[in-house]
Amino acid sequence: MPKRKDKLTSEIGWSTPDRITVRGLDLPTEILGEMNLGDLAFLLTAHRKPTPEESKVFNAIVITLVEHGITPSAMVARLTYMGAPESLQAAVAAGLSGLGTVFVGSMEGAARLLYEALPAEKLGTGADLDRIAKEVVADYAARKQILPGLGHPLHKPVDPRTPRLFEIAAENGLSGEYVALMQAIQREAEAARGKPLPINATGAIGAICCQFGFPWQIVRGFGVMARSIGLVGHILEERSDPIAFELWQRTEEEILRNNGPQAS
């Protein structure tokens, strides 16, 4: 049990009758009209304003995660909204609940893998990244576990988002040993398994988040905040051009056709 605090405090924000402060900045005069949404997210998670270079890279990360079509999270949000149109927030929450080790949240797994393979205190010490990559791939193979951040059911042999994210990171001074290690792991995994295993967007983002120094435990949160925007967009489209009812009905029809009495 954590020790009971004498006083409850928070450095994130507070309000008085005539002032709203967020991370030490005055909301109306220092944030509104001065910062974009990604920069504010960075302020709340890194506890400081980003540099122009950090802003470009961080905004690229969160924008990448906003939208990827009719994914399971979008389907769940649309179906929930169909059943409860009075609760948009419940539909968004339902979609976000599916962000885990398979979809979007795999960026957390990639970041954790990289930090465990190359602890921050070993950066700049001449670590043999190829040797570390061989050890990581062999370890995951021995445990029969999927390497987070590699492979994609659609985008192969290259996830088109990945080279662009790495390019933006490099252009802005945020490409280093963690990006190089992720690339070494990909090469080793492809050689060991004899098939394309592209670094997917979440693998690239996990590596870049390590370059920022973000704790791996918070990395999935960037996907959560970004995908919320995409899900609101899906719900808006569901209002004007609904597909949830047909998703439900066509699934019912196919299951009945394949499993019902006439199937035999």
Disulfide bonds with the S-S distance in Angstrom:
none
